[in-house]
Amino acid sequence: MKTDTIILSIHPSHIEKILSGEKRYEYRKRIPTDIRYIVVYATAPIKMIVAFIEIDSVIKGTPKEVWDKTKNHSGISEDYFMHYFANCQDSYAIKFKAVHELLSPKPLTDLSDHICAPQSYTYLKETIIELYHKLGTKTVIHNKPILNKSDRYEPTRDIRCQRQGKRRCSN
């Protein structure tokens, strides 16, 4: 069954900018335009699910058109952007409506024993509500919890500490 939710692999350096609000778009050479939610999988060295993103819209155009519309909240340099889209006629920018950080990073096996990290993206069969209950979230952009079940989950771990191999960060 196809849903409106995909899992997307994103590098941890971009995830930090997404969680801070500096990066409000994710750029891809191809992406379905009928999606409403993204489950964010952090690539190596973290290799965990770290967030959900609610999608506002997907912008399609030439790299120059997309850059001109999104550059103020891109979280990347124009050189990086243009290098990524070199030799591409079309580019896509996924505009975020809201970002929900997991209360603690979760392995892919929490979704299914048969799922692996996508090279591009993979549709998920679970509804977003089922995913919230399986993985647990807190809202980052709106600063209020999606679920009032935080006592069932571990406290949030800073993604930088996770990358450094620490179990918890000291404040």
BELCORHU-V94304 format. One record per residue. N is the residue number from 1. RES is the residue in one small letter. OMEGA is omega in degrees with one decimal (999 if undefined). Layout:
n:N res:RES omega:OMEGA
n:N res:RES omega:OMEGA
//
This chain:
n:1 res:m omega:179.0
n:2 res:k omega:177.6
n:3 res:t omega:177.7
n:4 res:d omega:-177.4
n:5 res:t omega:175.9
n:6 res:i omega:169.7
n:7 res:i omega:-174.3
n:8 res:l omega:176.5
n:9 res:s omega:-179.8
n:10 res:i omega:-179.9
n:11 res:h omega:-179.1
n:12 res:p omega:179.7
n:13 res:s omega:176.3
n:14 res:h omega:179.1
n:15 res:i omega:176.9
n:16 res:e omega:179.6
n:17 res:k omega:176.4
n:18 res:i omega:-177.7
n:19 res:l omega:178.5
n:20 res:s omega:-178.1
n:21 res:g omega:179.1
n:22 res:e omega:-178.3
n:23 res:k omega:-177.3
n:24 res:r omega:177.7
n:25 res:y omega:170.0
n:26 res:e omega:-174.2
n:27 res:y omega:179.4
n:28 res:r omega:176.3
n:29 res:k omega:173.7
n:30 res:r omega:179.9
n:31 res:i omega:176.2
n:32 res:p omega:-178.0
n:33 res:t omega:-178.5
n:34 res:d omega:-178.2
n:35 res:i omega:176.0
n:36 res:r omega:-176.2
n:37 res:y omega:174.1
n:38 res:i omega:167.9
n:39 res:v omega:-173.7
n:40 res:v omega:175.3
n:41 res:y omega:178.0
n:42 res:a omega:180.0
n:43 res:t omega:-178.7
n:44 res:a omega:11.1
n:45 res:p omega:-175.6
n:46 res:i omega:177.5
n:47 res:k omega:-179.7
n:48 res:m omega:171.1
n:49 res:i omega:-173.7
n:50 res:v omega:-175.5
n:51 res:a omega:167.5
n:52 res:f omega:173.3
n:53 res:i omega:170.4
n:54 res:e omega:-175.2
n:55 res:i omega:172.3
n:56 res:d omega:-179.7
n:57 res:s omega:173.7
n:58 res:v omega:-178.7
n:59 res:i omega:178.2
n:60 res:k omega:176.3
n:61 res:g omega:174.3
n:62 res:t omega:177.3
n:63 res:p omega:179.7
n:64 res:k omega:179.0
n:65 res:e omega:-178.8
n:66 res:v omega:179.0
n:67 res:w omega:-178.8
n:68 res:d omega:-179.6
n:69 res:k omega:-168.7
n:70 res:t omega:-169.6
n:71 res:k omega:-177.3
n:72 res:n omega:-179.7
n:73 res:h omega:-175.7
n:74 res:s omega:-176.9
n:75 res:g omega:178.9
n:76 res:i omega:178.5
n:77 res:s omega:176.5
n:78 res:e omega:178.3
n:79 res:d omega:178.3
n:80 res:y omega:-179.7
n:81 res:f omega:-176.1
n:82 res:m omega:176.2
n:83 res:h omega:179.1
n:84 res:y omega:-176.9
n:85 res:f omega:177.3
n:86 res:a omega:179.0
n:87 res:n omega:176.1
n:88 res:c omega:175.2
n:89 res:q omega:-178.8
n:90 res:d omega:173.2
n:91 res:s omega:-178.3
n:92 res:y omega:173.8
n:93 res:a omega:177.2
n:94 res:i omega:-179.2
n:95 res:k omega:-177.6
n:96 res:f omega:171.7
n:97 res:k omega:178.6
n:98 res:a omega:178.2
n:99 res:v omega:-178.6
n:100 res:h omega:179.1
n:101 res:e omega:175.1
n:102 res:l omega:177.0
n:103 res:l omega:169.7
n:104 res:s omega:179.6
n:105 res:p omega:-176.8
n:106 res:k omega:176.0
n:107 res:p omega:177.9
n:108 res:l omega:-178.7
n:109 res:t omega:174.3
n:110 res:d omega:175.8
n:111 res:l omega:-176.7
n:112 res:s omega:175.6
n:113 res:d omega:-173.1
n:114 res:h omega:-179.6
n:115 res:i omega:176.2
n:116 res:c omega:-178.3
n:117 res:a omega:-177.8
n:118 res:p omega:172.2
n:119 res:q omega:178.7
n:120 res:s omega:175.2
n:121 res:y omega:177.7
n:122 res:t omega:173.5
n:123 res:y omega:176.3
n:124 res:l omega:-179.0
n:125 res:k omega:-178.3
n:126 res:e omega:172.4
n:127 res:t omega:-179.5
n:128 res:i omega:178.3
n:129 res:i omega:176.7
n:130 res:e omega:178.6
n:131 res:l omega:176.9
n:132 res:y omega:-178.2
n:133 res:h omega:178.6
n:134 res:k omega:-168.5
n:135 res:l omega:-179.6
n:136 res:g omega:-178.0
n:137 res:t omega:165.0
n:138 res:k omega:-179.6
n:139 res:t omega:179.0
n:140 res:v omega:-175.9
n:141 res:i omega:-177.5
n:142 res:h omega:176.4
n:143 res:n omega:171.5
n:144 res:k omega:-175.5
n:145 res:p omega:172.1
n:146 res:i omega:178.6
n:147 res:l omega:175.2
n:148 res:n omega:-177.7
n:149 res:k omega:-173.8
n:150 res:s omega:179.7
n:151 res:d omega:178.7
n:152 res:r omega:-173.5
n:153 res:y omega:176.6
n:154 res:e omega:174.2
n:155 res:p omega:179.7
n:156 res:t omega:174.0
n:157 res:r omega:177.1
n:158 res:d omega:-176.5
n:159 res:i omega:177.4
n:160 res:r omega:179.3
n:161 res:c omega:178.3
n:162 res:q omega:-179.4
n:163 res:r omega:179.9
n:164 res:q omega:177.1
n:165 res:g omega:178.5
n:166 res:k omega:178.0
n:167 res:r omega:180.0
n:168 res:r omega:175.7
n:169 res:c omega:172.3
n:170 res:s omega:-177.7
n:171 res:n omega:999
//
